[in-house]
Amino acid sequence: MSVRSRGPVAVLLTGAVAAGAITLSACGSEDTASAASSAPSRAAAPEGRQVGLALPAPTGKYAVGRDGLHLVDKSRRDPWVPKAGARELMVSMYYPARKGTGKPAPYMSTEGAQAFLEQMELEIPAEVLGGTRTHTYTEAKPTRGKFPLVVLSPGFKTPGTTLTGLAEDLTSRGHVVAVVDHAYEAAGVAFPGKGILPCTACGKVGPDNFGPAAEGRAKDLSFTLDRLLGRVSPWKHADMLDKGEVGMAGHSLGGAGAAATMARDPRVRAGANLDGPFTDSTTDSTTNSGLSRRPFLMLGTQADHSPGGEDKTWDAAWRRLDGWKRWLTVAGADHFAFTDLAPLAAQLGEDDLKGLPGKRAAEITRDYVGAFFAGQLRGKDEPLLDGPTKTNPEVAFQHWTARGAKDDSGTSSRP
């Protein structure tokens, strides 16, 4: 995608683009020179100022616990490094926990933060990024009850850590959230016995060949469900899962992977794509790819994901989706506005007055994705998705009809 409006993370991230080191697309690999040309060649914390970063506080009633899982799919070799052997995933499991239990969880290790910053060519101290304050606790005692499962997949080149804020908020509202890291597709993720793996796939995926990578994500995500929902689960709190209520979402390539997973895996009851493309498995009119009337949320930038915009896969996907659906665009947002990078960049003083403030970007992402899964997986009444609101003027409903009418999906405007 191109970043026509410089949002809160454009200045932070496009320094590397200007230097010719990276490009950022809908799947994390292309950007336009227009955004980069107006940015400095590097981004750094303000000189002489101590910067302490923190994620926005979750809005739900539950405390947030976190466990880590290492999953190995012995039926597949790694697609990027075949000599590495079986495909490996790291999964961060966020769960509703009892307040006052557990120990504060780190955002990233200093080593992981350093690897990510080097990959993105950013001059922010690794200690500052890694030391970001979370609202998550390790070894926290789980609360009683069963909860829907939401699986999240990050964008290309970016670790699952960048979806921590969304994972925390969904968990606080009453979901178990699994954030999946895909081996060799991002920098900064450590794997047992191998340490922090390089982003071997970086530079190999772009707008014209993202399909196989997204379908690979779909295999990863279905395998994750196999393990978590199986009779013998590797997660010690698996009895918390309501196995009949499964949602999936992703940012960028992760969003493409979420949709591709739904096209092949009926266990996923509802899905969301945050500013990512769609593969042929969702858009091809010659296949039965309407997701079997399951609900789907499309949430993207106004600049690139409005109807008739640069990413034509959104128009094609909208026509094919045959269940409850919403197409929302956010004015002033850039590609990373749906991740932690938006509020963190804002705290570094990189908000752009012409773009969407990072704090506001986090609120919009949290509120709309949270409302979607609360309505579709927990059966809650969520009027936020009925249509445009005065309190959220940045959010436009595309192909929207008035409340109570039938939209062009043939379904009511209420979830």
PEVEN-V761479 format. One record per residue. N is the residue number from 1. BURIAL is # if it has 24 or more other C-alpha atoms within 12 Angstrom, else .. Layout:
n->(N N)
burial->(BURIAL BURIAL)
This chain:
n->(1 2 3 4 5 6 7 8 9 10 11 12 13 14 15 16 17 18 19 20 21 22 23 24 25 26 27 28 29 30 31 32 33 34 35 36 37 38 39 40 41 42 43 44 45 46 47 48 49 50 51 52 53 54 55 56 57 58 59 60 61 62 63 64 65 66 67 68 69 70 71 72 73 74 75 76 77 78 79 80 81 82 83 84 85 86 87 88 89 90 91 92 93 94 95 96 97 98 99 100 101 102 103 104 105 106 107 108 109 110 111 112 113 114 115 116 117 118 119 120 121 122 123 124 125 126 127 128 129 130 131 132 133 134 135 136 137 138 139 140 141 142 143 144 145 146 147 148 149 150 151 152 153 154 155 156 157 158 159 160 161 162 163 164 165 166 167 168 169 170 171 172 173 174 175 176 177 178 179 180 181 182 183 184 185 186 187 188 189 190 191 192 193 194 195 196 197 198 199 200 201 202 203 204 205 206 207 208 209 210 211 212 213 214 215 216 217 218 219 220 221 222 223 224 225 226 227 228 229 230 231 232 233 234 235 236 237 238 239 240 241 242 243 244 245 246 247 248 249 250 251 252 253 254 255 256 257 258 259 260 261 262 263 264 265 266 267 268 269 270 271 272 273 274 275 276 277 278 279 280 281 282 283 284 285 286 287 288 289 290 291 292 293 294 295 296 297 298 299 300 301 302 303 304 305 306 307 308 309 310 311 312 313 314 315 316 317 318 319 320 321 322 323 324 325 326 327 328 329 330 331 332 333 334 335 336 337 338 339 340 341 342 343 344 345 346 347 348 349 350 351 352 353 354 355 356 357 358 359 360 361 362 363 364 365 366 367 368 369 370 371 372 373 374 375 376 377 378 379 380 381 382 383 384 385 386 387 388 389 390 391 392 393 394 395 396 397 398 399 400 401 402 403 404 405 406 407 408 409 410 411 412 413 414 415)
burial->(# # # # # # # # # # # # # # # # # # . . # # # # # # # # # # # # # . # # . . # . . # # # # . . . . . # # # # # # # # # # . # # # # # # # # # # # # . . . . # # # . . . . . . # # # # # # # # # # # # . . . . . . # # # # # # # # # # # # # # # # # # # # # # # # # # # # # # # # # # # # # # # . . . # # # # # # # # # # # # # # # # # # # # # # # # # # # # # # # # # # # # # # # # # # # # # . . . . # # # # # # # # # # # # . . # # # # # # # # # # # # # # # # . # # # . . . . . # . # # # # # # # . # # # # # # # # # # # # # # # # # # # # # # # # # # # # # # # # # # # # # # # # . . . . # # # # # # # # # # # # # # # # # # # . . # # # # # # # # # # # # # # # # # # # # # # # # # # # # # # # # # # # # # # # # # # # . . # # # # # # # # # # # # # # # # # # # # # # # # . . . . . # # # # # . . . . . # # # # # # # # . . . . . # . # . # . # # #)
